[in-house]
Amino acid sequence: MRRTMAAVAAALVGTAAMADGAELKKGTPEVKSISALAFSPEGVLFIADAQSATLFAVGTDDGKPNAKADILVEKIDSILADKLGTIAANIAINDVKVNPASGQVYLAVTRKGTGGGPLVMKLTDGKLAEFALKDVPFASVKLGGLSDKNKTDAITSLAYVEGKVIIAGLSNEEFSSSLRTIAYPFTEGNKPTSVEMYHAAHGKTETNSPIRSFVPYKISGADYLFAAYTCTPLVKVAVADLKPGAKIKATTIGELGNRNKPLDMIVYTKDKQDFVLMANSTRGVMKIPTESFNQAGGITDPVKGGDTAGVKFETVKELVGVMQLDKLDSARAVLLIQAEDKSYTLKSIPLP
């Protein structure tokens, strides 16, 4: 039997609603902190809240591709402070993520002081506005076993990979460095997978240092994570190995220099080659070709202080002060940059 145009339209609307928020119910999520953000390809926003030990999924109703204008917002911390009735020193930008469904930029902002708290801000056509977490479609799941001793590092990084949300941080387990996978739509939280790795700069295996940042990547059709730790080992982990409660050993494929903290990572393609772009606290922005990652054997011998080993990289010297980054589209990245006067700028650049 032929379907009417109205019936077809209704079906399409229903499909879109499911794509941007399967199993989500309207309400107001009680978000107490924002440790990290991530998006699904359909535009579902994931918020990791270490303070309440909760992962939230929020429908954004933001699936229409936006105009591809370049981004430049200077002194964004002062602009946010003016909007929120405080001073720039009370503004912390914890994460910057691009909604892949629309190209819109979202920021995790903490307003310190009286009346403070976490907010999600959205940049549209160069203008900042709050994405209010009130009367929105959402779901949540508790994250049992997060570190009680170190709330700052209980959740350090977040990503959506093939129907799963993957969370890095510290747990209460004996081997506290952990990765946790939770299927979406949420049913229940999983126990973390404990992760150990060989840290060549320290000449020992470590189990209690958290992964600082990670990105998903496919090798021969299988899902992997490339993850970076403080001081700066780079490892690969097979997503298939992330079983709840298991203890696994990551493969150390690079030592990228000590006395350094990785801040953020993306993967992109340029000139038919894939690269990881990684921002660091003291070693600038590194561009790392992925072509050797599949064959890279594990580093098992000590590396002298300050030396590097394993996969090759180059430092993008013109990128200074980068604190956060995400891929804006196939040709550009968006960066959060701290200037010498400690102010922040949000800007887009061509992928290097």
C-alpha positions in Angstrom: 0.0 0.0 0.0 1.3 3.5 -0.9 2.3 5.7 2.0 1.1 9.3 2.1 3.6 12.1 2.0 2.6 13.0 5.6 3.3 9.5 6.7 6.7 9.5 5.1 7.6 12.8 6.6 6.5 11.6 10.0 8.7 8.5 9.7 11.7 10.7 8.7 11.2 13.0 11.6 11.0 10.0 13.9 14.2 8.5 12.5 16.0 11.9 13.0 14.8 12.1 16.5 16.1 8.6 17.3 19.5 9.4 15.7 19.9 12.5 17.8 18.8 11.0 21.0 17.8 7.3 21.2 16.2 6.5 24.6 16.5 10.2 25.8 13.8 11.6 28.0 13.1 15.3 28.5 14.3 16.7 31.8 17.1 18.6 33.6 20.3 16.7 34.2 22.0 17.5 37.5 25.5 18.2 36.1 27.8 19.1 39.0 31.1 19.3 37.0 32.3 18.9 33.4 35.5 16.9 33.1 35.2 16.2 29.4 32.9 16.4 26.4 32.4 14.2 23.3 29.9 13.9 20.5 28.3 11.0 18.6 28.2 11.5 14.8 24.5 12.3 15.0 25.1 15.2 17.5 24.4 13.6 20.8 26.5 15.4 23.4 28.2 13.3 26.1 29.2 15.0 29.4 31.5 13.3 31.9 30.9 14.5 35.4 33.6 13.3 37.8 32.0 15.1 40.9 28.8 13.1 40.6 30.4 10.1 39.0 27.9 10.2 36.1 28.0 10.1 32.3 25.2 12.1 30.6 24.0 11.9 27.0 22.1 15.0 25.9 20.2 15.6 22.7 21.3 18.9 21.1 18.7 19.3 18.3 21.8 20.6 16.3 22.0 18.4 13.3 21.9 21.0 10.5 25.3 21.7 8.9 26.4 25.3 9.7 28.2 27.7 7.3 31.9 27.1 7.2 33.2 30.5 8.3 36.6 30.8 9.9 36.6 31.3 13.7 38.4 34.0 15.6 37.2 35.0 19.1 39.9 36.9 20.9 39.9 37.1 24.7 37.1 34.6 24.9 37.6 34.2 28.6 36.7 37.9 29.1 33.7 37.6 26.8 32.5 34.6 28.8 33.1 36.5 32.1 31.0 39.5 30.9 28.2 37.2 29.9 28.3 35.3 33.2 28.8 38.3 35.5 32.2 37.6 36.8 35.9 38.3 35.9 38.1 36.5 33.4 40.2 35.0 36.3 37.1 33.1 37.4 36.6 31.4 34.0 38.0 28.0 33.2 37.5 26.3 29.8 37.8 22.6 30.5 37.1 21.3 27.0 36.4 22.3 23.4 34.5 20.0 21.1 32.9 20.3 17.6 29.6 18.7 16.9 30.3 16.7 13.8 26.6 16.8 12.7 26.6 20.6 12.5 30.1 22.0 12.8 29.1 24.1 15.8 31.7 24.5 18.6 30.8 23.7 22.2 32.8 24.6 25.3 32.8 23.1 28.8 33.1 26.2 31.0 33.5 26.4 34.8 32.5 29.6 36.5 34.4 29.8 39.8 33.3 31.7 42.9 29.9 32.6 44.3 27.1 31.3 42.1 29.5 29.4 40.0 29.3 26.0 38.5 29.6 24.2 35.2 28.0 25.4 31.9 28.1 24.3 28.3 28.5 27.3 25.9 27.9 27.2 22.2 29.5 29.3 19.4 27.1 30.1 16.5 28.1 32.5 13.8 30.8 34.0 16.0 28.5 34.5 18.9 28.6 32.7 22.3 25.5 31.6 24.1 24.7 29.1 26.8 23.5 25.7 25.8 21.2 25.4 28.7 21.0 22.0 30.4 17.4 22.5 31.3 14.3 20.8 29.8 16.5 18.8 27.4 16.3 15.2 26.2 18.9 13.3 28.2 19.9 10.0 29.8 22.5 9.2 32.4 24.5 6.3 33.9 26.5 6.1 37.1 30.2 5.5 36.9 31.1 3.3 39.9 34.6 3.0 41.1 36.0 6.4 40.0 39.0 7.4 42.1 38.0 8.9 45.4 41.6 10.1 46.2 42.1 12.1 42.9 38.9 13.6 41.6 40.9 15.8 39.2 42.2 12.8 37.3 39.1 10.5 37.8 38.1 11.4 34.3 40.7 12.8 31.9 39.4 12.1 28.4 36.3 10.9 26.6 35.3 9.6 23.1 32.5 7.9 21.3 33.6 4.9 19.3 31.2 2.7 17.2 28.3 2.7 19.6 30.4 2.9 22.8 31.5 5.8 25.0 35.1 5.3 26.2 36.3 7.1 29.4 39.9 7.4 30.5 41.0 8.3 34.1 41.7 6.8 37.5 39.7 4.2 39.4 39.8 2.9 42.9 41.3 -0.4 41.7 44.8 -1.5 42.7 45.9 -0.7 39.1 44.2 2.7 39.0 44.9 3.7 35.5 41.8 2.7 33.6 39.7 2.8 30.5 35.9 2.2 30.7 33.5 1.4 27.8 29.8 2.0 28.1 27.4 1.1 25.3 25.0 3.8 24.1 22.0 3.8 24.6 22.9 3.4 28.3 21.8 0.3 30.2 24.3 0.1 33.1 27.8 1.2 33.9 30.7 -1.2 33.5 33.7 -1.9 35.7 36.8 -0.2 34.4 39.6 -2.0 32.5 42.9 -1.5 34.3 45.7 -0.5 32.0 49.4 -0.9 32.5 52.2 0.3 30.2 56.0 0.5 30.0 57.2 4.0 30.6 60.7 4.0 29.0 61.6 7.5 30.3 61.1 6.1 33.8 62.5 2.6 32.9 59.6 0.8 34.5 56.0 -0.5 34.1 53.4 1.9 35.5 49.8 1.2 36.5 48.7 4.3 38.4 49.4 7.1 35.9 46.3 8.2 34.0 45.9 8.5 30.3 45.8 12.2 29.6 44.3 12.2 26.2 43.4 9.6 23.5 41.9 9.3 20.1 40.2 6.4 18.3 41.7 5.0 15.1 41.2 1.9 12.9 44.1 -0.4 12.1 43.3 -3.1 9.4 39.6 -2.5 10.1 39.9 -3.0 13.9 39.3 -0.2 16.5 42.2 1.0 18.5 43.0 3.9 20.8 46.2 6.0 20.6 46.7 7.3 24.1 49.3 9.7 25.7 50.5 9.8 29.3 52.4 12.5 31.2 56.1 12.6 30.4 55.2 11.5 27.3 54.7 7.8 26.4 52.4 7.1 23.4 50.6 3.8 23.5 48.1 1.8 21.4 45.2 -0.2 22.9 42.8 -2.5 21.0 39.2 -1.6 21.9 38.3 -5.3 21.7 40.5 -5.8 24.8 38.6 -3.4 27.0 36.6 -6.0 28.9 35.0 -4.9 32.2 37.3 -5.8 35.2 40.1 -7.0 33.0 43.8 -6.0 33.4 45.6 -5.3 30.1 49.0 -4.0 29.0 49.1 -1.3 26.4 51.8 -1.3 23.7 54.2 1.6 24.1 54.9 2.8 20.5 56.6 6.1 21.3 58.5 8.1 23.9 58.0 11.8 23.0 60.0 13.5 25.7 59.8 13.9 29.4 58.7 16.8 31.7 55.6 17.3 29.6 51.8 16.8 29.9 49.7 15.9 26.8 46.7 18.2 26.6 44.6 17.2 23.7 44.7 15.0 20.5 43.0 14.7 17.1 43.4 12.5 14.0 43.1 14.0 10.5 44.0 13.2 6.9 46.1 15.4 4.7 47.6 14.6 1.3 46.2 11.1 1.6 48.1 10.5 4.8 46.8 10.2 8.4 48.3 12.2 11.3 47.8 12.6 15.0 48.0 16.2 16.1 48.8 16.5 19.9 49.0 19.6 22.0 51.4 19.6 25.0 52.1 21.6 28.0 55.8 22.2 27.4 56.7 20.5 24.1 54.4 22.4 21.7 52.1 20.8 19.1 53.4 17.5 17.7 52.4 16.1 14.2 52.7 12.4 14.2 52.3 10.3 11.1 50.2 7.1 11.8 51.7 5.0 8.9 54.1 3.2 11.3 51.6 2.7 14.1 50.5 -0.7 12.8 54.0 -2.2 12.6 55.3 -0.3 15.6 56.7 -2.8 18.1 56.5 -2.2 21.8 59.3 -0.2 23.5 60.7 -2.3 26.3 64.1 -0.7 27.1 64.8 2.5 29.0 65.2 5.8 27.3 67.6 8.4 28.7 66.0 11.5 30.2 64.8 13.9 27.5 65.5 11.5 24.6 62.8 10.2 22.3 62.2 6.8 20.7 59.7 4.9 18.6 57.3 6.6 16.2 58.6 9.8 14.5 57.1 13.2 14.9 57.6 16.9 14.1 56.9 19.9 16.2 54.6 22.5 14.5 56.6 25.5 15.6 54.1 28.2 14.6 51.5 26.7 17.0 52.3 28.1 20.5 50.1 28.0 23.7 47.6 25.5 22.4 45.5 24.2 25.3 42.6 22.4 23.5 42.0 21.4 19.9 39.4 19.6 17.8 38.8 18.9 14.1 36.5 21.6 12.7 36.1 19.9 9.3 38.2 17.9 6.9 40.5 20.9 6.3 40.6 22.9 9.5 41.1 22.6 13.3 39.7 24.8 16.0 42.2 25.7 18.8 42.0 27.2 22.2 45.2 29.2 22.7 46.6 30.9 25.8 48.5 34.1 25.1 51.5 35.4 27.2 49.1 37.7 29.1 47.1 34.5 30.1 44.1 35.5 28.0 42.5 32.9 25.7 41.7 33.0 22.0 39.5 30.5 20.1 40.5 30.3 16.4 40.4 28.0 13.4 43.5 27.2 11.4 44.2 25.0 8.3 45.3 21.5 9.4 49.1 21.5 9.2 
